[in-house]
Amino acid sequence: NQLISSLLDGTVFSIVQGLQEIQSLAEKNLSNERNRLVKITKEQENDLIRKHREDEQRCADRPQHLNLLQAANKRELEAFLKRTNEEQQRFDMKVILELDQKVLEQQTTLEKAGVPFMYATNKPNDVRLQMFTLEFIQKLSQSLPPSFNL
């Protein structure tokens, strides 16, 4: 009953739609940023492997140096892979924190708009209830007649 009351004037539908658009844009930007990071890392890895191959070809006629060079190249590649893996993990943690912040902002906005069950929380069951509530609001907004003012 409280949910229906909060939906009557259409403001909540507009707020939910706006929040959804903001979240989609944020997710797209974060995804693009991560894809860019992965692409740059792969290019750097390929450059390093190419450099190692060229160095090893120049050293091919000196087997005693080649073994040392190959061992050094292996250590360098392993260190590079470890460092870039850690960078990607840090970036992924940053993404999680940014998305958590978006959720908090959305919860607060919807709470201020008077939507039932909406308040700042990170408890899984409460968040699940909020997600079901938002899904219900979205489905309801799609089934409204065009004459309903949104």
PAZAPA-4460 file (N, C-alpha, C; in steps of 0.05 Angstrom, whole numbers, plus 32768, in hexadecimal, padded with zeros to 4 digits):
% residues 150
    n_x    n_y    n_z   ca_x   ca_y   ca_z    c_x    c_y    c_z   seq   type   mol
   8011   7FE8   8000   8000   8000   8000   8011   8019   8000     1      N     A
   8026   8019   8011   8039   8030   8012   8047   8033   7FF7     2      Q     A
   804F   801D   7FEB   805C   801E   7FD1   804A   802A   7FBC     3      L     A
   8031   8021   7FBB   801E   802C   7FA8   801B   804A   7FAC     4      I     A
   8019   8053   7FC5   8016   8070   7FCA   802E   807F   7FC0     5      S     A
   8046   8074   7FC3   805E   8083   7FBA   8060   8084   7F9C     6      S     A
   8051   8073   7F8E   8053   8071   7F71   803E   8082   7F63     7      L     A
   802A   808B   7F71   8013   8097   7F65   8019   80B0   7F53     8      L     A
   802A   80C1   7F5B   802F   80D9   7F4B   8043   80D5   7F35     9      D     A
   8050   80BF   7F33   8063   80B9   7F1D   807F   80C3   7F22    10      G     A
   8084   80D2   7F38   809E   80DC   7F3D   80B2   80C5   7F42    11      T     A
   80AA   80B1   7F50   80BB   809A   7F57   80C4   808C   7F3D    12      V     A
   80B1   8089   7F2A   80B8   807D   7F10   80CE   808C   7F03    13      F     A
   80CC   80A7   7F03   80E0   80B8   7EF6   80FB   80B5   7F05    14      S     A
   80FA   80B5   7F1F   8113   80B2   7F2F   8120   8097   7F29    15      I     A
   8111   8082   7F29   811C   8067   7F24   8128   8066   7F08    16      V     A
   811A   8072   7EF4   8125   8072   7ED9   813F   8082   7ED8    17      Q     A
   813F   8099   7EE5   8158   80A9   7EE5   816F   809B   7EF2    18      G     A
   816A   808E   7F09   817F   807F   7F17   8189   8068   7F06    19      L     A
   8177   805B   7EF8   817E   8045   7EE6   8191   804F   7ED0    20      Q     A
   818A   8066   7EC4   819A   8071   7EAF   81B6   8079   7EB9    21      E     A
   81B7   8085   7ED0   81D0   808D   7EDC   81E1   8074   7EE2    22      I     A
   81D5   805F   7EED   81E4   8047   7EF3   81EE   803A   7ED9    23      Q     A
   81DD   8039   7EC5   81E6   802C   7EAC   81FE   803B   7EA0    24      S     A
   81FD   8056   7EA1   8213   8066   7E96   822C   8061   7EA7    25      L     A
   822A   8060   7EC1   8241   805B   7ED2   824D   803F   7ECD    26      A     A
   823C   802B   7ECA   8245   8010   7EC4   8253   800F   7EA9    27      E     A
   8248   801C   7E96   8254   801D   7E7B   826F   802A   7E7C    28      K     A
   8271   8041   7E8A   828B   804E   7E8C   82A0   803D   7E9B    29      N     A
   8298   8030   7EB0   82AB   801F   7EBF   82B3   8007   7EAE    30      L     A
   82A1   7FFC   7E9F   82A7   7FE6   7E8D   82BA   7FEF   7E77    31      S     A
   82B5   8006   7E6C   82C7   8010   7E57   82E3   8015   7E63    32      N     A
   82E4   8020   7E7B   82FE   8026   7E88   830D   800C   7E8D    33      E     A
   82FF   7FF7   7E96   830C   7FDD   7E9B   8315   7FD1   7E81    34      R     A
   8305   7FD2   7E6C   830D   7FC7   7E52   8326   7FD5   7E48    35      N     A
   8327   7FEF   7E4C   833E   7FFF   7E43   8357   7FF6   7E53    36      R     A
   8354   7FF2   7E6D   836A   7FE8   7E7D   8374   7FCD   7E74    37      L     A
   8361   7FBB   7E6E   8369   7FA0   7E65   8377   7FA1   7E4A    38      V     A
   836D   7FB3   7E38   8379   7FB5   7E1E   8396   7FC0   7E20    39      K     A
   8399   7FD5   7E30   83B4   7FE0   7E34   83C7   7FCC   7E40    40      I     A
   83BE   7FBD   7E53   83CE   7FA9   7E60   83D6   7F93   7E4C    41      T     A
   83C4   7F8A   7E3B   83CA   7F76   7E27   83DE   7F81   7E13    42      K     A
   83DB   7F9A   7E0B   83EE   7FA6   7DF8   840A   7FA7   7E05    43      E     A
   840B   7FAF   7E1E   8425   7FB0   7E2C   8431   7F94   7E2E    44      Q     A
   8421   7F80   7E34   842B   7F65   7E36   8436   7F5C   7E1B    45      E     A
   8427   7F61   7E06   8430   7F59   7DEB   844A   7F68   7DE4    46      N     A
   844D   7F81   7DEB   8465   7F90   7DE6   847D   7F84   7DF5    47      D     A
   8478   7F7D   7E0E   848D   7F71   7E1E   8496   7F56   7E12    48      L     A
   8483   7F45   7E0A   8489   7F2B   7DFE   8498   7F2F   7DE4    49      I     A
   8490   7F43   7DD4   849E   7F48   7DBB   84BB   7F51   7DC1    50      R     A
   84BF   7F62   7DD5   84D9   7F6C   7DDC   84EB   7F54   7DE5    51      K     A
   84DF   7F43   7DF5   84EE   7F2B   7DFF   84F6   7F1A   7DE7    52      H     A
   84E4   7F16   7DD5   84EA   7F05   7DBD   8501   7F11   7DAD    53      R     A
   8500   7F2B   7DA9   8515   7F39   7D9A   8530   7F37   7DA8    54      E     A
   8530   7F3B   7DC2   8549   7F3A   7DD2   8554   7F1D   7DD1    55      D     A
   8543   7F09   7DD2   854C   7EEE   7DD1   8557   7EE7   7DB6    56      E     A
   854B   7EF2   7DA0   8555   7EED   7D85   8571   7EF9   7D82    57      Q     A
   8575   7F11   7D8D   8590   7F1E   7D8B   85A5   7F0E   7D9B    58      R     A
   859C   7EFF   7DAF   85AF   7EF1   7DC0   85B1   7ED3   7DB9    59      C     A
   85A4   7ECB   7DA3   85A3   7EAF   7D9C   85BE   7EA2   7D97    60      A     A
   85D1   7EB1   7D8E   85EC   7EA6   7D88   85FD   7EA4   7DA1    61      D     A
   85F3   7EAC   7DB8   8602   7EAA   7DD2   85F1   7E9B   7DE6    62      R     A
   85F2   7E80   7DE5   85E0   7E70   7DF6   85E3   7E75   7E14    63      P     A
   85FC   7E7C   7E1D   85FF   7E80   7E39   85F0   7E9A   7E42    64      Q     A
   85EF   7EAD   7E31   85E0   7EC6   7E37   85C2   7EC2   7E33    65      H     A
   85BB   7EB1   7E20   859F   7EAD   7E19   858F   7EA1   7E31    66      L     A
   859C   7E8E   7E3F   858E   7E82   7E56   8589   7E97   7E6C    67      N     A
   859D   7EA8   7E71   8599   7EBD   7E85   8584   7ED1   7E7C    68      L     A
   8584   7ED8   7E62   8571   7EEB   7E58   8555   7EE0   7E5A    69      L     A
   8552   7EC6   7E52   8537   7EBA   7E54   852D   7EB9   7E71    70      Q     A
   853E   7EB3   7E83   8536   7EB3   7EA0   852E   7ECF   7EA9    71      A     A
   853D   7EE3   7EA1   8536   7EFE   7EA8   851C   7F07   7E9B    72      A     A
   8518   7EFF   7E82   84FF   7F06   7E74   84E7   7EF9   7E81    73      N     A
   84EB   7EE0   7E8A   84D5   7ED2   7E97   84CE   7EE0   7EB1    74      K     A
   84E2   7EE8   7EC1   84DD   7EF7   7EDA   84CF   7F11   7ED4    75      R     A
   84D8   7F1F   7EC0   84CC   7F39   7EB9   84AF   7F36   7EB1    76      E     A
   84A9   7F22   7EA1   848D   7F1D   7E98   847C   7F15   7EB0    77      L     A
   8486   7F04   7EC1   8477   7EFC   7ED9   8471   7F14   7EEB    78      E     A
   8485   7F25   7EEF   8481   7F3E   7EFF   846D   7F50   7EF2    79      A     A
   846E   7F53   7ED8   845B   7F63   7EC9   843F   7F59   7ECD    80      F     A
   843B   7F3E   7EC9   8421   7F32   7ECC   8416   7F35   7EE8    81      L     A
   8427   7F32   7EFC   841F   7F35   7F18   8416   7F51   7F1D    82      K     A
   8426   7F65   7F14   841F   7F81   7F18   8405   7F89   7F0A    83      R     A
   8402   7F80   7EF2   83E9   7F88   7EE3   83D1   7F79   7EEE    84      T     A
   83D4   7F61   7EF8   83BE   7F53   7F05   83B6   7F62   7F1E    85      N     A
   83C9   7F6B   7F2E   83C3   7F7B   7F46   83B5   7F95   7F3F    86      E     A
   83BE   7FA2   7F29   83B1   7FBB   7F20   8394   7FB6   7F18    87      E     A
   838F   7FA0   7F0A   8374   7F9A   7F02   8362   7F93   7F1B    88      Q     A
   836E   7F86   7F2E   835F   7F80   7F47   8358   7F9A   7F56    89      Q     A
   836B   7FAC   7F57   8366   7FC6   7F64   8350   7FD5   7F55    90      R     A
   8352   7FD5   7F3A   833D   7FE2   7F2B   8322   7FD5   7F30    91      F     A
   8321   7FBB   7F30   8307   7FAD   7F35   82FC   7FB4   7F51    92      D     A
   830D   7FB7   7F65   8304   7FBF   7F7F   82F9   7FDB   7F7E    93      M     A
   8307   7FED   7F6F   82FD   8008   7F6C   82E1   8008   7F5F    94      K     A
   82DD   7FF7   7F4B   82C3   7FF5   7F3E   82AE   7FEC   7F52    95      V     A
   82B4   7FD8   7F62   82A1   7FCE   7F76   829A   7FE5   7F8A    96      I     A
   82AE   7FF3   7F93   82A8   8009   7FA6   8297   801F   7F99    97      L     A
   829D   8025   7F80   828D   803A   7F72   8270   8031   7F6E    98      E     A
   826C   8017   7F67   8251   800D   7F64   8243   800C   7F7F    99      L     A
   8251   8005   7F94   8245   8005   7FAF   823C   8021   7FB6   100      D     A
   824C   8035   7FAF   8245   8051   7FB4   822C   8059   7FA5   101      Q     A
   822B   8050   7F8C   8213   8056   7F7B   81FA   804A   7F88   102      K     A
   81FC   8031   7F92   81E6   8024   7F9F   81DD   8035   7FB8   103      V     A
   81F0   803D   7FC7   81EA   804E   7FDF   81DC   8067   7FD7   104      L     A
   81E5   8074   7FC2   81D9   808D   7FB9   81BC   8088   7FAF   105      E     A
   81B8   8071   7FA1   819E   806A   7F98   818B   8064   7FAF   106      Q     A
   8195   8055   7FC2   8184   804F   7FDA   817B   8068   7FE8   107      Q     A
   818E   807B   7FEB   8188   8094   7FF9   8174   80A5   7FE9   108      T     A
   8178   80A6   7FCF   8165   80B5   7FBE   8149   80AA   7FC0   109      T     A
   8147   8090   7FBE   812D   8083   7FBE   8120   8085   7FDA   110      L     A
   8130   8084   7FEF   8126   8087   800A   811A   80A3   800D   111      E     A
   8129   80B7   8003   811F   80D3   8005   8105   80D7   7FF4   112      K     A
   8102   80C7   7FDF   80EA   80C8   7FCE   80D3   80BA   7FDB   113      A     A
   80D8   80AC   7FF2   80C2   809F   8000   80BC   8083   7FF6   114      G     A
   80CE   8077   7FE8   80C9   805B   7FDE   80CD   8048   7FF6   115      V     A
   80B9   8037   7FFB   80BC   8024   8011   80D3   8011   800D   116      P     A
   80DF   8007   8022   80F5   7FF4   8022   8110   8001   8019   117      F     A
   8110   801A   8012   8128   8027   8008   8135   8037   801F   118      M     A
   814E   802E   8025   815E   803C   8039   817B   8031   8034   119      Y     A
   818E   8040   803F   81AA   8038   803B   81B0   801E   804A   120      A     A
   81B8   800A   803C   81BE   7FF0   8048   81D0   7FE0   8035   121      T     A
   81DF   7FCE   8041   81EF   7FBB   8030   81E9   7F9F   8039   122      N     A
   81D4   7F9B   8048   81CB   7F80   8050   81BF   7F72   8038   123      K     A
   81C9   7F5B   8031   81C0   7F4D   8019   81A2   7F4A   8016   124      P     A
   8194   7F41   802C   8177   7F3D   802A   8169   7F57   8025   125      N     A
   8172   7F6D   8032   8165   7F87   802F   8169   7F91   8012   126      D     A
   8182   7F8E   8008   8188   7F97   7FED   8177   7F87   7FD9   127      V     A
   8174   7F6D   7FDE   8164   7F5C   7FCC   8147   7F66   7FCC   128      R     A
   813C   7F6C   7FE3   8121   7F77   7FE4   811F   7F91   7FD5   129      L     A
   8133   7FA2   7FD7   8134   7FBB   7FC9   8135   7FB6   7FAA   130      Q     A
   8144   7FA2   7FA2   8146   7F9C   7F86   812B   7F92   7F7B   131      M     A
   811E   7F81   7F8B   8103   7F78   7F82   80EF   7F8F   7F81   132      F     A
   80F1   7FA2   7F94   80E0   7FB9   7F94   80E5   7FCA   7F7B   133      T     A
   80FE   7FCF   7F74   8105   7FDE   7F5C   80FC   7FD0   7F43   134      L     A
   80FF   7FB6   7F42   80F6   7FA6   7F2B   80D8   7FA9   7F28   135      E     A
   80CA   7FA8   7F3E   80AD   7FAB   7F3D   80A5   7FC7   7F32   136      F     A
   80B3   7FDB   7F3C   80AD   7FF7   7F33   80B3   7FF9   7F15   137      I     A
   80C9   7FEE   7F0C   80CF   7FEF   7EEF   80BA   7FE1   7EDE   138      Q     A
   80B2   7FC9   7EE7   809E   7FBA   7ED7   8084   7FC9   7ED7   139      K     A
   807D   7FD5   7EEE   8064   7FE4   7EF0   8065   7FFC   7EDE   140      L     A
   807C   800A   7EDD   807E   8022   7ECC   807B   801B   7EAF   141      S     A
   8084   8003   7EA7   8082   7FFB   7E8B   8066   7FF3   7E83   142      Q     A
   8056   7FEC   7E97   803B   7FE4   7E90   8026   7FFA   7E94   143      S     A
   802F   8011   7E9B   801C   8028   7E9F   8012   8032   7E85   144      L     A
   7FFA   803C   7E84   7FEF   8048   7E6C   7FFE   8062   7E66   145      P     A
   8000   806A   7E4C   800F   8082   7E45   8003   809B   7E52   146      P     A
   7FEA   809B   7E5A   7FDE   80B2   7E66   7FE8   80B8   7E82   147      S     A
   7FF6   80A4   7E8E   8001   80A8   7EA9   8019   80BA   7EA7   148      F     A
   801A   80CF   7EB5   802F   80E3   7EB3   8048   80D9   7EC1   149      N     A
   805D   80D6   7EB1   8078   80CF   7EBD   808A   80E6   7EB9   150      L     A
***
